[in-house]
Amino acid sequence: MMPEVGILTLFQIIGAGMGVTIVMTVVSFVVGSVIAVPIALMRTSRLWLLRAPAVAFIDIVRGIPVLVWLLIIYYGLGNLL
């Protein structure tokens, strides 16, 4: 059986989870922006040496399904850490 938990305790748990979610969202936005802005600027460059790697990176990232990225991050990154 599940122990009885008061409504205030549940709100505290949900509030703590919301705090973690907000922090993770902000960190993800910042990291994504730090990665995306230079690549976007490289992509719009007139110099071939800057544009070619950006185009290749974008094509590779866009060509791999999200589920595959999640599996790579979960299994691959977990082993590195």
Secondary structure, DSSP 4 states (H G I P E B T S, - for coil): -PPP--HHHHHHHHHHHHHHHHHHHHHHHHHHHHHHHHHHHHHT-S-HHHHHHHHHHHHHHHHS-HHHHHHIIIIIIHHH-
